[in-house]
Amino acid sequence: MTIRPSIPDDGHHSLEEHLHDAMKATLADAGLTTDDLEGIAVGANDQYDGRAITVMMASAPLGGVDRDILSTPSSGEHAFILGALRIASGQFRTQLVVAWSPTEASSIPEAQRLANDPLFHRRLPLDELAAAALQANVLEHADPGTGRVAEGVLAAGRRNGARAFPELVKANPPKGRPTRWPLREDTVPQPATGIVALMLASEDFIRERSLGSVAWISGMGWATEPAFLGDRDLAKAPALEAAAKQAYGEAGVTNAATAFDLAEVTDVTPYQALIALDALGLAPRGQWQEKPPAFGPDEKMPVNLSGGVASLNPVFCTGLIRIAEVANQLRGRAGAHQKPGAKRGLAHAASGPAMQYQTVIVLDAGRNAA
């Protein structure tokens, strides 16, 4: 499994070369070769990449020649779901799942604006940061004082990020100027170039190859909010509640607050982190003021030991990174931010304006999967 949340641009390596390196490193980590690769599920976005049908560029460096390769432009986590469903169908035994997020496009906010409907949101203009700011305003209005809790969530996430990736993240960045109110320039880190790749395999394949260090999928759930923001209560996340119900039901989770050893939650803003923690059953909204969510590494169930999106923001693949981070924790391969003895973890991925797309994955270190 490979997570490269920030790739330095040395001027000598193309995106294709970085993708090929990630594919090779992931296969080596799994103890496999390209001969074991039956299919590829890619999360790639033409607008972010600044090219048409970007999966065509990626096919060769990812080993897609003469292999089945499938691409989704919606999000990196959706590539994970596609890969898992393809294996569950019985048509494939292995899938390489890859997502990347370059910063070559001249303006990521403009790419996001163009992805909106042409009659309403595109004309506002609305990008994902603007939608996140609207969501923060609605939440602050619904629960006055949330801003103070959000500042604590942001600070805790950055401290975790500085421990996990000290060469990339500062624990206490200076406060920036207001941008999209009530967000500040430091609330959301600047987009970074990143790649994440992981291998999925069927239980029969894993048993046949005697593969060790495996994280098992115990439950998956996904759901989507309406695209038009006016049709939504931005202070809540009913799609996330539905996705969590589906994943928890498959995994046999009855009390999320005590079921997991750790969680990775998508936190494009700390306000979105709070909404997600509430919908996931990890930190009820009524307790935010008296009992802020636990992010520290010494907590019984820490959140975002990697630092989350608040620390590193490869925009298109942040959701898949959350899943890969939990998997590496359960495999004992999370590096500086490893939680000893982690057996069950929760990964939450959200993408789109104001968390339109929601995904929940429950992973286990042992074979407890349904």
Disulfide bonds with the S-S distance in Angstrom:
none
